[in-house]
Amino acid sequence: MTVRLVRQAASLLLSYPDADWPATLDLVAGSLAGARGPAPAALARFCADVADVPPLELGARYVATFDRDRRRTLHLTYYTDGDTRARGARLAGMKALYRRHGWNHEDAELPDFLPVMLEFAARVPDAGSELLAAHRPGLELLRLALRDAGSGYEAVIGAVCSTLPGASPRDREAARALARSGPPTETVGVEGHRR
């Protein structure tokens, strides 16, 4: 149950802090109050750290953190597919996965938006765990980029990573390789491209 709680709490904490943010934050903090373990404790600390930050200020931080730097995007297929056509196929596959498990994702966000993936993982733990594990290198890259930026959101991503099986050398290797090379880019159809 703690894994599902961490994933649902992280889903809410990684969503844009809109007008309902204070109520959402209270709900998450209250849900975490009785939970034990390092991941719930990290999320509770994050809640305490942002509790007195006005929603407009936190919204500006959120945009600066996640919307202005590709290394810190919450759209996880970007880490594996970048801006390529392969990303479209992966997004369609994620939507199909959600539907197969009875979850009709009607959100305005793409299915690879981490809060959407986390909500799915909280509702459908087995398939959700597999989905998150498949994107572990991207999650780890995001966590490291947030750490480098000195962002408090690192604690939230770290809590999510802790719900997955321990990092294997292959995951770390994949994260390092992706960090060195960056996400793939599409050059077909770009003016000036030569074969």
Salt bridges, closest charged atoms under 4 A:
GLU57 OE2 - ARG61 NH2 3.00
ASP69 OD2 - ARG71 NH2 3.14
ASP69 OD2 - ARG72 NH1 3.35
ASP81 OD2 - ARG90 NE 2.38
ASP83 OD2 - ARG70 NH1 3.90
GLU109 OE1 - HIS75 NE2 3.81
ASP112 OD1 - HIS75 ND1 3.08
ASP112 OD2 - ARG87 NH2 3.05
GLU119 OE2 - ARG123 NH2 2.61
GLU140 OE2 - ARG136 NE 2.96
GLU140 OE1 - ARG143 NE 2.87
ASP148 OD1 - ARG147 NH2 3.62
GLU154 OE2 - ARG143 NH1 4.00
GLU186 OE2 - ARG85 NH2 3.16
